[in-house]
Amino acid sequence: YACCLHPRCKDVFYANPLVRKTGPQPPVGNRGGFGFIPLVYRMSDDEFEQHTGLDGLVFILFMRMAIKMFAWFGIVGFLLAMVYLSCYYTATDADQESYPAGGLAMISLANVPFDIAADKNSAPWAAVVISLIAEYGLTFWVIYLLRQTWLIVIDRRARALTNSANENSRAVLVHNFALDKPLKREEARSLFDEMFPNEVLGISMIRNTGSLTKLLAKHEMLARRSEHLASKDPDDTAGMCCRKKKVSELRNKTQTELADTDASLLKERKQRLADDSGLNYLVLFRSYRATNTAKQVRMGSKGAMSVFAAPLPDDLNKEVLEPQAAKANEAKKVVGQVLFWLMFLFYLIPVAGLSLLISLDNNDWLADIVKKLPDAVKGLVQGLLPSLALIIFLALLPTICMALAGTQCFTHRSMTVAHAFTLFFRFNLFWNFIGIALGSSAFVIFSVIECVAEDVGGLLTTIGAQLARNAIFFCSYLSVQVLFTLPFGEGTLLVPIIITYVKKKLGMLRKDEAADAPEPYHTVLSKLVYAILIGVAYAVISPVTIIFSIAYCILAYFLYARNLLYFNSIRWPGQGNLWVNCSSQMIIVLYLSHLLVFAIHVVLGSPVTAVLMIPCPIIAASADGYFKREYLPRMGEVSLSSCVAADKHIGPVDQGKQVEEFDANYQQSEFELPEDLVTGEKSASAHTPGGRSMQ
């Protein structure tokens, strides 16, 4: 299927360079069928970074870390499985009958015969002791792999920050959020000239844009409409129902609106350019040494509140850095957090609302349609309607998480994507993992919490024990993902192909315009971490889940790597910032694994081993704190020796040209005029929407 689909849809599958606009073309050959498998297998980290960027490489490193983690711990899992099997075969007939049906039930710590203290059989004791040792081993193994990946990402990021080919290599972003009034460009220049004499090359202020954003959006819409009407016969009719008019009339009206919009656009732009001040700005330095030193600046309210490595131009979230947005940012952050927690805790409310809207009792027209259907189809529709609301909500959840992450006003767009991944994963963790164990209902969870409100340990034990008994369900889930969802979803990407085809036919996309990625980046990453969560959480309790998790990770590795090379593009390159969130979520995965093993030991009646489990989450928390304290600052800084070495490679350059390129790179897009801007001399036929130029 993929062999036939790929060669016929090259404009969709191989559109990555159109979006990325930098780096080499995708690898030639091995595109169709299964030829990408040896290509991905042989590709080095340097090649991955060249083709997909540092964020793409971080994704690859994360999947590779998961495969290594499951592969080596699989040896321990095999030993655990043998111990659990020995517990079953050495148990009494009565204890064997207490095991749930199915062969996998024998390979689970949760089903080891309970009364261990009174049991003369040594196998159950061996099971709990070895599981305790295995959980410690898993904790240290995951922490070790995280540390190794941290060091790789830091090294790669340091190379990016000293690579003169990157626009941000010798630039810093100065973020002020407590100034009484915006600074003028001259004031900002004077401030840094005093601190770094003869080192500052240029300053790029982030100004207010006023209504430029709305005017540009209106111009784009009218320009596309004008282009569409220009391709039609002037005597034809167009429009909706009774509002249909001749194409020639609509074309003249659109042209007039477009000219008025462009006049307002020019006037607003001139007014905004006259105000060369802002709260936040970027500074271009002459040397890497000065750039790295500037990142360590912390000043009072009259100077720079925070200075850090400048993001790449496409990654800079200029909208939240404008002076006019400063007052609203804090309120947006609070509102966004409140909305997320309301959705997180009471997500059944919007689902119930959707169910009410599509229920047969409240929609006579829908009920009439269903009555006309055959009995077999009618029963199917009536059965699906209650679940349809939940399906719709879960389909919209990634978009909702992205919107809520946007309210946190991050200075980097890539950080917004990373935060959306965190929100989406935590929602999946609580409702789609823990929620399944407790009945997949908020009301069940709330009743459990109410019953054990006075006993936190009882609540944890209940959740852990219930989760442990659902290992078979999650194995089935991963089986469906491996056998159907990943191969047919990510392998063929049929739905994105259809959407792209329709958009190009309707004029919503030009023929040379690349389609969006089939899934938001945070959605793909959340699915991957969810599969890792299942494997890590059950690695000690039910080792057979390791097989399903590593199968998912291996298949995802090849398919997602193929998609990054040929189809997906990370629209806002963050140069590895995403790894910080990946590391934090892996620590949360470890916490859940500790909870499950602790709960099972309590249920089995082994308080000693349960108490000995307590240091595990403490070790994981200490490691997470160490990573954030020692490694996180190094994500934005470069060693002095590396700076000195990089400075030696800076050859003679035209400083004026360098400053001009710096200003052009970090110029707010709202100040860039469209190439098809209407003037008195231009006609509608001259329109080529989409391009921007500085005029």
PyMOL commands that set and color helices and strands:
alter all, ss='L'
color gray80, all
select helices_A, chain A and resi 2-8+10-13+16-20+36-42+45-89+93-97+103-106+109-111+122-161+185-195+212-230+241-243+247-273+288-294+313-315+318-321+323-345+348-358+360-362+364-371+375-406+413-437+442-451+456-468+471-490+494-505+521-538+545-566+578-603+607-612+615-635+640-648+655-666+669-671+684-686
alter helices_A, ss='H'
color red, helices_A
select strands_A, chain A and resi 171-175+183-184+200-205+237-238+245-246+277-278+281-285+306-309+673-674+692-693
alter strands_A, ss='S'
color yellow, strands_A
deselect
rebuild
show_as cartoon
